[in-house]
Amino acid sequence: MLSVRKKVLGLGLAMVMAIGMAACGSKTPDPTQAPTTPGAPTTAPKLDLKANVLFATFEVGTSNYNISAEFGKLWEDNGIGTVDVQPISPGGMGAPYLFQGGKADMAFINGAPARWAMETGTLGKAPTDGYLAMVGELSAVSAVNFLTKAFIDKYKVDTIEEAIRQKLPVRIGCSPIGSMDNEVVMILLDYLKVTEADIKSWGGDIVRGGGSDLAAMVKDGKLDYMLDHTSVNSSTMQEVAMSVDVKFLQWEDATIEYFVKEKGFQRVNIAPNSWKGQTEAIVNAGTPDCLFVREDLDEEVVYQMTKILCENRDYLVKVFASLEPFNPATAWESERIGGVKLHPGAERYFKEAGFMK
């Protein structure tokens, strides 16, 4: 297998585009964060760990692949050894199973599915283990959801909880089975004590498909509610907000509490005016991207990888604006890693840096 150094040669254009999207301008230093050099990777005495780390990520061309490649290059340049970035991950719901049989040493996994896979299993599979958390909240994805104003005006409800409790014929759109979007919808229905069959018996439906197809159905008046576990920068949601009169929803406090306390999600703050017509702040339930590593991966390797990543936080955000939520001071907290235990190497870094007591 090729090392990440060979793979990143083809990422030049993607990197230039990412840099162009990155936030610019000076920022007041945050005393809670590790010291960083904003303009370039930090320099430190070169390590010589000679590790060989297999990093499972998403398909070539995705943002996760590009970010993984940059992480790998950063670690290699600082003497970790070889970081082999492989586009073999099936996504957040299935990624925990990569650690079985040594298929991966580390992987991007959403925090909540990492916990579910350990406790009950996911995608119909038996529970698994063999991995621990390294760094949490590398993104700010959450359950972005809306009702159309046409549905709200017709039925005089403005929350999804009210629509379900009143047994209204709501037509729900989300991604296919196996996706986080679908999983969130199923958890929401389960929390409200209804089933997909119930929804259909009221004259509603659950339609699964790609983002562009679902957006087209909203525009055509064929969907009333849509949920996408994504960021505020989602092109699909931006497109819908610009072309259809919708209301982005704030779930009830009890709903948010259930997702956080019972399902391993975290609270994600959405600023006002993130989308057209959304004038108030929203608190969503979300399960951002995290890095998990094989539980028996060498402690010193994990310690150094965590340290390098955290001390280069500002540089990485300049390259990838989507990493803005990453905060070394809080990246270890249980809510930000799905409640999964930290790897001893990561724990050692966060304690030595003064972030974790």
C-alpha positions in Angstrom: 0.0 0.0 0.0 1.2 3.5 -0.8 1.9 5.9 2.1 0.0 9.1 2.5 2.9 11.1 1.0 2.2 9.5 -2.4 -1.5 9.9 -2.1 -1.6 13.6 -1.3 0.2 14.6 -4.5 -3.2 14.5 -6.2 -4.9 16.7 -3.7 -3.4 20.1 -4.7 -6.5 21.5 -6.2 -8.7 20.3 -3.3 -6.3 21.9 -0.9 -6.2 25.2 -2.7 -10.0 25.3 -2.7 -10.1 24.4 1.0 -7.7 27.1 1.8 -9.8 29.6 -0.1 -12.8 28.6 2.0 -10.9 28.8 5.3 -11.7 31.5 7.8 -9.3 34.5 7.6 -8.2 37.4 9.8 -6.5 37.5 13.1 -8.0 36.0 16.2 -7.5 36.8 19.9 -5.4 33.9 21.3 -7.4 31.5 23.5 -5.4 30.9 26.7 -7.2 27.5 27.1 -5.8 26.2 23.9 -2.3 24.7 23.3 0.2 27.1 21.8 0.1 27.0 18.0 1.7 28.6 15.0 -1.3 29.8 12.8 0.5 30.1 9.5 2.3 26.8 9.3 2.7 23.5 11.1 4.6 23.8 14.4 8.2 22.8 14.5 9.5 20.5 17.2 12.4 18.1 17.7 11.9 15.4 15.1 10.5 12.1 16.4 11.6 8.7 15.1 8.9 6.4 16.2 8.9 4.2 13.1 5.2 3.4 13.5 3.1 2.0 10.7 -0.5 3.3 11.1 -3.3 2.3 8.8 -5.8 5.2 8.8 -9.3 4.2 7.4 -11.2 7.1 5.8 -13.9 7.8 3.3 -13.6 7.7 -0.5 -11.1 9.7 -2.4 -12.3 13.3 -3.1 -14.4 13.6 0.0 -13.6 16.2 2.6 -12.8 13.5 5.2 -10.3 11.9 2.8 -8.6 15.2 2.2 -8.5 16.0 5.9 -7.2 12.5 6.7 -4.4 12.9 4.1 -3.4 16.2 5.7 -3.4 14.7 9.2 -1.3 11.8 7.9 1.2 14.1 6.2 1.5 16.2 9.4 2.2 13.1 11.5 4.7 11.7 9.0 6.5 15.0 8.8 6.9 15.0 12.5 8.5 11.6 12.7 5.6 9.3 13.6 6.5 6.9 10.9 4.3 5.8 8.0 0.6 6.8 8.0 -1.2 4.8 5.3 -4.5 6.6 4.5 -6.9 4.1 2.9 -10.4 5.0 1.6 -12.0 1.9 3.0 -14.4 3.2 5.6 -18.1 2.4 5.1 -19.1 5.5 7.0 -19.8 6.4 10.6 -22.3 3.6 11.3 -20.1 0.8 10.0 -16.6 2.2 10.7 -16.3 0.7 14.3 -16.2 -2.7 12.7 -13.0 -1.8 10.9 -11.1 -2.5 14.1 -12.1 -6.2 14.0 -9.3 -8.3 12.5 -6.8 -5.5 12.3 -8.5 -3.8 9.3 -7.6 -0.3 10.7 -5.5 1.3 13.4 -7.5 4.5 13.4 -10.6 5.9 11.7 -13.0 8.8 11.6 -16.3 7.7 13.4 -19.1 9.8 14.7 -19.1 9.7 18.5 -22.6 8.3 19.1 -22.3 5.3 16.6 -18.9 4.5 18.2 -20.8 4.1 21.5 -23.7 2.2 20.0 -21.4 -0.3 18.3 -19.9 -1.1 21.6 -23.2 -1.3 23.5 -25.7 -2.9 21.2 -24.1 -3.1 17.7 -25.1 -1.2 14.6 -26.5 -2.0 11.2 -27.9 -5.3 12.6 -24.4 -6.5 13.7 -23.3 -7.8 17.1 -21.6 -5.5 19.5 -17.9 -4.9 18.8 -15.0 -3.4 20.6 -11.2 -3.0 20.3 -11.1 0.8 19.9 -10.8 3.9 22.1 -11.2 7.6 21.6 -8.3 9.9 20.6 -9.8 13.3 19.7 -13.4 14.5 19.7 -15.5 17.2 18.0 -13.5 17.7 14.8 -16.7 19.1 13.1 -20.0 20.6 13.9 -22.5 18.3 12.2 -26.0 18.0 13.8 -29.5 17.0 13.0 -30.4 19.9 10.7 -34.2 19.6 10.2 -37.1 21.7 9.0 -40.8 21.8 8.3 -42.2 23.5 5.2 -44.2 26.7 6.0 -47.0 25.2 3.8 -47.3 22.2 6.3 -47.1 24.6 9.3 -49.8 26.8 7.9 -52.1 24.0 7.0 -51.9 22.1 10.3 -51.1 24.9 12.7 -48.1 23.2 14.2 -44.5 24.3 14.1 -42.5 21.5 15.7 -42.0 17.9 14.5 -42.9 16.7 18.0 -46.4 18.3 17.7 -46.8 16.9 14.2 -46.1 13.4 15.4 -48.2 13.6 18.5 -51.2 14.9 16.5 -50.7 12.0 14.1 -50.5 14.3 11.1 -49.7 13.0 7.6 -46.2 14.3 7.6 -44.0 13.2 4.7 -40.4 12.8 6.0 -37.2 12.8 3.9 -33.8 11.5 4.9 -30.9 9.5 3.5 -31.0 5.7 3.0 -30.9 3.1 5.7 -27.4 2.8 7.1 -26.9 6.6 7.1 -26.8 8.8 10.2 -29.7 10.8 8.8 -32.0 7.7 8.8 -30.7 6.6 12.2 -31.5 10.0 13.7 -35.1 9.9 12.3 -35.6 6.4 13.6 -34.3 7.4 17.1 -36.6 10.4 17.0 -39.7 8.3 16.1 -38.7 5.7 18.8 -38.4 8.5 21.4 -41.9 9.7 20.4 -43.2 6.1 20.6 -44.2 5.7 17.0 -43.1 3.6 14.1 -42.7 4.0 10.4 -45.8 2.0 9.9 -47.7 4.5 12.2 -46.5 7.4 10.0 -47.8 5.7 6.9 -51.1 4.8 8.5 -51.7 8.5 9.1 -51.2 9.2 5.4 -47.6 10.2 5.8 -44.4 8.6 4.6 -40.7 8.3 5.0 -38.8 8.8 1.7 -35.2 7.9 1.6 -32.8 9.2 -1.1 -29.9 11.5 -2.0 -29.8 15.1 -0.8 -30.4 16.6 -4.2 -33.4 14.3 -4.9 -34.9 15.1 -1.5 -34.4 18.8 -2.0 -36.2 18.6 -5.4 -39.1 16.8 -3.7 -39.3 19.6 -1.1 -39.4 22.2 -3.9 -42.1 20.2 -5.7 -44.3 20.0 -2.5 -43.8 16.3 -2.1 -42.0 16.4 1.3 -43.0 18.3 4.5 -40.1 17.5 6.7 -36.4 16.8 6.0 -33.6 15.8 8.3 -29.9 15.8 7.3 -27.1 15.1 9.8 -24.8 17.8 8.4 -23.2 21.2 9.0 -24.5 24.7 8.5 -22.5 24.8 5.3 -24.5 22.0 3.7 -25.2 22.9 0.1 -28.4 21.0 0.1 -29.8 22.9 3.1 -28.6 26.2 1.7 -30.3 25.4 -1.6 -33.6 24.5 0.0 -33.6 27.6 2.3 -33.1 29.8 -0.8 -35.8 28.2 -2.9 -38.6 27.1 -0.4 -40.2 28.7 2.6 -39.2 26.5 5.5 -38.7 26.7 9.2 -35.5 25.2 10.7 -36.6 23.5 13.9 -35.6 23.7 17.5 -36.4 20.4 19.2 -38.0 20.4 22.6 -35.6 20.4 25.6 -36.7 16.9 26.5 -35.9 15.7 23.0 -32.4 17.1 23.1 -31.9 15.7 26.5 -32.9 12.2 25.4 -30.5 12.3 22.4 -27.6 13.6 24.6 -28.1 11.5 27.8 -29.4 8.3 26.3 -27.9 8.2 22.8 -24.5 9.8 23.1 -25.1 12.9 21.1 -23.9 16.3 22.0 -25.4 19.8 21.9 -24.4 21.7 18.8 -25.1 25.5 18.6 -26.4 26.9 15.3 -25.9 30.7 15.0 -28.8 32.9 13.8 -28.9 33.5 10.1 -27.1 30.4 9.2 -29.8 29.9 6.6 -32.2 32.2 5.0 -35.2 33.0 7.2 -33.5 31.5 10.3 -33.3 34.5 12.6 -32.9 32.8 16.0 -30.2 30.5 17.4 -30.9 26.8 17.4 -29.5 24.1 19.7 -29.3 20.8 17.7 -28.4 17.3 18.7 -25.4 16.1 16.8 -22.6 13.6 16.8 -19.6 15.2 15.2 -16.6 13.5 13.7 -14.0 12.0 16.1 -10.8 10.1 15.7 -10.8 6.6 17.3 -7.8 4.3 17.5 -7.1 0.6 18.1 -7.1 0.1 21.8 -3.7 -1.6 21.8 -2.0 1.0 19.5 1.2 2.0 21.2 0.6 4.6 23.9 3.6 6.7 22.9 2.4 6.8 19.2 -1.1 7.9 20.2 0.3 10.5 22.7 2.5 12.0 20.0 -0.2 12.0 17.3 -2.6 13.7 19.7 0.0 16.3 20.7 0.9 17.0 17.1 -2.7 17.4 16.1 -3.6 19.7 19.0 -0.5 21.9 18.7 -1.3 22.4 15.0 -5.0 23.2 15.4 -4.8 26.8 14.0 -2.8 25.6 11.0 -5.3 22.9 10.2 -8.3 25.3 10.5 -6.6 27.6 8.0 -6.4 24.7 5.6 -9.8 23.2 6.4 -12.4 25.7 7.7 -14.7 22.8 8.6 -12.3 22.0 11.5 -13.1 25.3 13.3 -15.0 23.5 16.1 -11.9 21.5 17.0 -10.8 22.8 20.5 -7.9 20.9 22.2 -9.2 22.2 25.6 -12.4 20.3 25.3 -11.7 17.6 22.6 -11.3 15.0 25.4 -14.7 15.5 27.1 -17.0 12.5 27.3 -19.9 14.3 25.5 -17.6 15.1 22.5 -16.5 11.5 22.0 -19.8 9.7 22.4 -19.0 8.6 26.0 -16.3 6.2 24.8 -13.2 5.9 26.9 -10.0 7.8 25.9 -6.9 5.9 24.8 -4.2 6.2 27.5 -1.9 8.0 25.1 -4.5 10.7 24.4 -5.4 11.0 28.0 -1.7 11.5 28.9 -1.4 14.4 26.4 -4.6 16.1 27.6 -3.5 15.9 31.2 0.0 17.1 30.6 -1.4 20.0 28.5 -3.5 21.0 31.5 -6.8 20.5 29.7 -7.9 17.4 31.6 -7.6 17.0 35.4 
